[in-house]
Amino acid sequence: MAQLNDNFLKLQKNYLFIDIANKVSAFKAAHPEANLIRLGIGDVTLPLAPAVIEALHKAVDEMAHKDTFRGYGPEHGYDFLQDAILENDFKPRGIQLERDDIFISDGAKSDTGNIGDILSLRNSIAVTDPIYPVYIDSNVMSGRAGDLVNGAWNNITYMPCNAENNFVAPIPDHAVDIIYLCYPNNPTGTVITRERLKQWVDYALQNHSIIMYDAAYEAYIQDPSIPHSIYEIEGAKRCAIEFHSFSKTAGFTGTRCGYTVVPQELTARTADGKEASLNQLWNRRQSTKYNGTSYIQQRGAEAIYTPEGKQQVRETIQYYMENARIMREGLTKAGLQVFGGENAPYIWFRAPQGMTSWQFFDRLLEEVHVVCTPGVGFGPSGEGYIRLTAFGSRENSLEAMQRILTWL
């Protein structure tokens, strides 16, 4: 009889956002008249930029003619998008990368979950806590996480980030093989300074660790002193993989496109102590298990980097950041302790009156008809906190803050 990968049985019954969706569906069934405002799941609400739509239409038309039709594309991605990424996301910041360092994908979620395919199951893991659930769940699936004991996985080093330590993750006092960092952070909306990021790079180089750096929200950074890429730090190309997404930057949540940077300088040790290129191994993995992102989507993503596309995307980002400002000020006025929302589209705040995260979620849903995300769903240190997203409409952001202010 075929046997399961028993590690999947260790996972929580549902992914966090499935639990939220089920609760919301049950509430809607019981209260069909309720006017719900959804500020929980971080899905965007504004349409794709006109420059992107124009590029998508043009690419679709090309598929209708023999001379311009395209079948299988390069697993790595098309040169035109790789070049646009290099010229716009990295060169202006003094970062020198090559085309072969860039792997176009269907989004950061897939690659952050799949990157472990090329790494040993014997590696130890460290995560900031709270954390985007995919980092932990993918390591549970592979068998690296160990067992769930009192709400934490016993083979994972948790680095608590909370109000008491100003959301600065403590660097472990022991060697860890793989470290997950996400900045601007999901869920807390906080950022990392250049000085602190250098300390992480120095730690990784000293301990031969690999940093998985999720930069999905870097376009939302407003403070010019905050780094947009870990490769702004000297030596990072020898110790870090960086993940990028067009989902929240340019509204590609339903269109699906992103990219991952695996520098050719980055190596890891084999079981017999030799060094091997992770760039080559990731390319081999992608060539085997992935046929590449479609030509149409990549042409749409390329349009983000045109002068028109840049301006349109910038306007979209500022729209969401204005929502974040409204929410920060509204929640603060309501007497809550609020974090994030200044360099990221997420608001993170303490639940009032000692309520747990899920208790506050239930009351906000039932009494205020606003959907949030309970912080404990992101890890043990998220207990007692709540996440709201700024990706809703302006009207809903204002209305939600007015409801919460009146309620509290």
C-alpha positions in Angstrom: 0.0 0.0 0.0 1.2 3.5 -0.8 2.3 5.5 2.2 1.9 9.1 3.0 4.4 11.8 3.8 3.4 11.8 7.4 4.8 15.3 7.9 1.6 16.6 6.2 -0.4 15.1 9.1 1.5 17.4 11.5 0.1 20.5 9.9 -2.7 22.4 11.4 -6.0 21.4 9.9 -6.3 24.5 7.8 -4.0 27.2 6.5 -4.6 30.3 8.6 -6.6 32.2 5.9 -8.8 29.2 5.2 -9.9 29.3 8.9 -10.7 33.0 8.6 -12.6 32.4 5.4 -14.7 29.6 7.0 -15.5 31.9 10.0 -16.6 34.7 7.7 -18.7 32.4 5.6 -20.5 31.1 8.6 -21.1 34.6 9.9 -22.5 35.7 6.5 -24.8 32.7 6.3 -26.2 33.6 9.7 -26.3 37.4 9.1 -26.8 37.9 5.3 -27.8 41.5 5.9 -24.5 42.5 7.5 -22.3 44.9 5.6 -18.9 43.3 6.1 -15.6 45.2 5.6 -12.8 42.8 4.9 -9.4 44.0 6.1 -8.0 40.5 6.9 -6.5 38.8 3.9 -3.9 41.0 2.1 -5.5 41.0 -1.3 -5.4 44.1 -3.4 -8.5 46.0 -4.6 -7.3 48.4 -7.2 -7.1 47.3 -10.8 -4.0 46.6 -12.8 -2.2 49.7 -14.1 -3.2 50.9 -17.6 0.3 50.3 -18.8 0.1 46.7 -17.7 -3.3 46.1 -19.2 -2.0 47.5 -22.6 1.0 45.2 -22.5 -1.2 42.1 -21.6 -3.5 42.8 -24.5 -0.6 43.2 -26.9 0.9 40.0 -25.7 -2.4 38.1 -26.1 -2.7 39.5 -29.7 0.8 38.2 -30.4 -0.4 34.7 -29.5 -3.0 34.9 -32.2 -0.4 35.0 -35.1 2.0 32.4 -36.3 4.9 34.8 -36.6 4.7 36.1 -33.0 3.2 33.0 -31.2 5.3 31.6 -28.4 5.2 28.2 -26.8 7.4 27.0 -24.0 9.5 29.8 -22.7 12.8 29.7 -20.7 12.3 28.4 -17.2 14.6 31.2 -16.0 12.3 33.8 -17.5 12.5 35.9 -20.7 15.5 38.2 -21.1 13.4 41.3 -21.5 11.9 41.0 -18.0 15.2 40.0 -16.4 16.9 43.0 -18.0 14.1 45.4 -16.8 14.5 44.0 -13.2 18.3 44.4 -13.2 18.1 48.0 -14.6 15.3 49.2 -12.3 15.4 47.2 -9.1 19.1 46.7 -8.5 21.4 49.0 -10.6 20.0 52.2 -9.1 20.9 50.9 -5.7 24.5 50.0 -6.7 23.8 46.3 -6.9 25.5 44.3 -9.7 23.7 41.1 -10.6 23.6 39.0 -13.8 20.6 37.7 -15.8 21.3 34.2 -14.6 20.9 35.3 -11.0 17.2 36.2 -11.7 14.5 33.5 -11.8 11.0 34.6 -12.9 8.2 32.8 -11.1 4.5 32.9 -10.5 5.0 34.8 -7.2 7.1 34.8 -4.0 4.8 32.4 -2.1 5.7 29.5 -4.4 9.4 30.1 -4.3 9.7 30.6 -0.6 7.9 27.3 -0.1 9.8 25.4 -2.8 13.3 26.7 -2.2 13.9 24.0 0.5 13.9 21.4 -2.3 17.5 22.0 -2.9 18.6 22.0 0.8 19.2 19.2 3.2 16.5 18.1 5.7 19.3 18.2 8.3 19.5 22.0 8.2 18.4 23.9 11.3 15.9 26.7 10.9 15.4 30.1 12.5 12.4 32.4 12.0 11.3 35.8 13.2 8.1 35.4 15.3 5.4 36.3 14.2 6.0 35.2 10.7 4.3 34.6 7.3 2.9 31.0 7.7 4.4 29.6 4.5 7.9 29.6 5.8 7.1 27.3 8.7 4.4 25.2 7.0 6.8 24.3 4.1 9.4 23.2 6.5 6.8 21.1 8.4 5.9 19.4 5.1 9.5 18.5 4.4 10.3 17.3 7.9 12.7 20.0 9.1 10.4 21.5 11.7 10.1 18.6 14.2 7.0 18.3 16.3 4.5 20.9 17.5 5.0 21.3 21.3 3.0 23.9 23.2 2.3 25.8 20.0 5.9 25.9 18.7 7.9 23.5 16.5 10.7 22.0 18.5 13.3 22.0 15.7 12.8 25.7 14.9 14.5 28.6 16.6 12.0 31.3 17.2 13.2 34.9 17.4 10.4 36.9 19.1 9.5 40.3 17.7 7.2 42.3 19.9 6.6 45.7 21.4 9.0 45.0 24.3 12.0 44.6 22.0 10.8 47.2 19.5 10.2 44.4 16.9 14.0 43.8 16.5 14.6 40.1 16.0 17.3 38.9 18.4 20.2 37.2 16.6 20.6 33.6 17.8 23.4 32.9 20.2 24.1 29.6 18.3 24.7 28.7 14.7 21.6 28.2 12.6 21.7 27.0 9.0 18.7 28.7 7.4 17.2 32.0 8.5 13.9 33.5 7.3 13.7 37.3 7.3 10.9 39.4 5.8 11.2 43.2 5.5 9.1 45.3 5.4 7.6 42.7 7.6 4.5 40.7 7.1 2.6 40.7 9.5 3.9 43.5 11.8 4.5 46.1 9.1 7.9 47.0 10.7 11.2 47.5 8.9 14.9 46.7 9.4 17.7 49.2 9.5 20.8 48.9 7.4 22.9 48.5 10.5 20.8 45.6 11.8 20.7 43.9 8.4 24.5 44.1 8.2 24.7 42.3 11.5 22.5 39.5 10.0 24.8 39.3 7.0 27.9 39.1 9.2 26.3 36.4 11.3 25.4 34.4 8.2 28.9 34.7 6.7 30.5 33.7 10.0 28.2 30.6 10.5 27.9 29.6 6.8 24.2 30.2 7.1 21.7 31.1 4.3 19.3 34.0 4.7 15.9 33.6 2.9 15.1 37.3 2.5 11.5 38.1 1.5 11.4 41.6 0.0 7.8 41.3 -1.3 6.9 44.7 0.2 10.0 46.7 -0.5 8.2 49.1 -2.9 6.2 50.4 0.1 9.3 51.7 1.9 9.0 55.5 2.4 12.0 56.1 4.6 15.1 56.6 2.3 17.4 55.2 5.0 15.7 51.7 5.0 17.3 49.1 2.6 15.2 47.8 -0.2 17.3 44.7 -0.8 19.7 42.6 1.3 22.2 42.9 -1.5 22.7 46.5 -0.5 24.8 45.0 2.2 28.4 43.9 1.3 28.8 40.2 1.3 25.1 39.4 1.0 25.4 37.7 -2.4 27.5 35.0 -0.6 24.8 34.2 2.0 21.3 35.3 0.8 18.5 34.4 -1.5 16.0 37.2 -2.1 12.3 36.9 -3.1 10.2 39.5 -4.9 6.6 39.7 -5.9 4.5 41.9 -8.2 1.4 40.9 -6.3 1.1 43.8 -3.9 3.5 46.1 -5.7 1.5 46.1 -9.0 -1.8 44.3 -8.3 -0.7 40.9 -9.6 -2.4 38.8 -6.9 -4.6 37.3 -9.6 -2.2 37.6 -12.5 0.7 35.9 -10.8 4.3 36.9 -11.4 7.4 37.5 -9.3 11.0 36.6 -9.2 13.7 35.1 -7.0 17.4 36.1 -6.9 19.9 33.2 -6.3 23.4 34.8 -6.8 26.0 32.7 -8.5 28.4 33.4 -5.6 26.1 31.5 -3.2 27.1 28.0 -2.3 26.3 25.3 0.3 28.2 22.3 1.5 27.5 18.8 0.3 27.4 15.8 2.8 31.1 15.2 2.1 32.1 18.8 2.7 32.4 20.1 -0.8 30.8 23.3 -2.0 28.0 23.4 -4.6 26.3 26.3 -6.4 22.8 26.9 -5.3 22.1 28.9 -8.5 22.9 25.8 -10.6 20.8 23.6 -8.3 17.8 25.9 -8.3 18.0 26.2 -12.1 18.1 22.3 -12.3 15.1 22.1 -10.0 13.1 24.7 -11.9 13.9 23.1 -15.2 12.5 19.8 -13.9 9.5 20.9 -11.9 8.5 24.2 -13.5 7.8 25.2 -17.1 8.2 28.9 -16.5 5.8 31.9 -16.1 3.7 32.6 -19.2 5.0 35.1 -21.8 1.8 37.1 -21.4 2.3 37.7 -17.7 6.0 38.5 -18.2 5.1 41.2 -20.8 2.6 42.6 -18.3 5.3 42.7 -15.6 7.8 44.3 -17.9 5.3 47.2 -18.4 5.7 48.0 -14.7 9.1 49.4 -15.5 8.1 51.7 -18.3 7.9 55.4 -17.4 4.1 55.2 -17.5 4.0 52.0 -15.5 6.3 53.3 -12.8 4.1 56.4 -12.3 0.9 54.4 -12.3 2.3 51.8 -9.8 3.6 54.6 -7.6 0.1 56.1 -7.5 -1.4 52.8 -6.5 1.2 52.3 -3.7 0.5 55.8 -2.3 -3.2 55.1 -2.4 -2.7 52.1 -0.1 -0.2 53.9 2.1 -2.8 56.7 2.6 -5.2 54.0 3.7 -2.5 52.8 6.1 -2.1 56.4 7.5 -5.9 56.6 8.0 -6.0 53.3 9.9 -2.9 54.1 12.0 -4.4 57.4 13.1 -7.9 55.9 13.6 -6.7 53.0 15.8 -4.4 55.3 17.8 -7.3 57.7 18.4 -9.3 54.7 19.6 -6.6 54.2 22.3 -4.9 51.2 20.8 -1.1 50.5 20.7 -0.4 50.6 16.9 2.7 49.5 14.9 3.6 49.4 11.2 1.7 51.2 8.4 4.5 53.7 7.8 6.8 51.7 5.4 4.4 48.8 4.8 0.7 48.2 4.0 0.1 46.3 7.2 -1.2 47.6 10.6 -0.3 45.6 13.7 -1.9 46.5 17.0 -2.5 45.0 20.5 -5.9 43.7 21.2 -7.5 45.7 24.0 -8.4 44.6 27.5 -6.2 41.5 27.5 -8.2 39.8 24.8 -6.6 37.0 22.9 -6.2 37.4 19.1 -9.1 35.1 18.3 -11.4 36.6 20.9 -10.8 40.0 19.4 -11.3 38.6 15.9 -14.7 37.1 16.9 -15.9 40.3 18.6 -14.8 42.5 15.8 -16.6 40.3 13.3 -19.8 39.8 15.3 -20.2 43.3 16.8 -18.4 45.6 14.3 -18.7 43.6 11.1 -15.0 44.1 10.3 -12.7 41.2 9.3 -9.2 41.2 10.7 -6.4 38.6 11.0 -5.6 37.2 14.5 -1.9 37.7 15.2 -1.5 34.3 16.9 -2.0 32.8 13.4 1.4 34.1 12.5 3.2 32.4 15.5 3.3 32.3 19.3 4.6 35.9 19.7 1.6 37.1 17.7 -0.8 36.3 20.5 -2.7 39.3 21.7 -2.0 41.2 18.4 -4.1 41.9 15.4 -3.2 42.6 11.7 -5.2 44.8 9.4 -4.3 45.4 5.7 -4.4 48.7 3.9 -5.4 47.1 0.6 -9.1 47.9 0.9 -10.9 50.8 -0.6 -10.6 54.3 0.8 -14.3 54.3 1.7 -14.0 51.0 3.6 -10.9 52.1 5.4 -12.6 55.2 6.7 -15.8 53.4 7.5 -13.9 50.6 9.4 -12.0 53.1 11.5 -15.2 54.9 12.4 -16.9 51.7 13.4 -14.0 50.6 15.6 -13.7 54.1 17.2 -17.4 54.1 18.0 -17.3 50.5 19.3 -14.3 51.1 21.6 
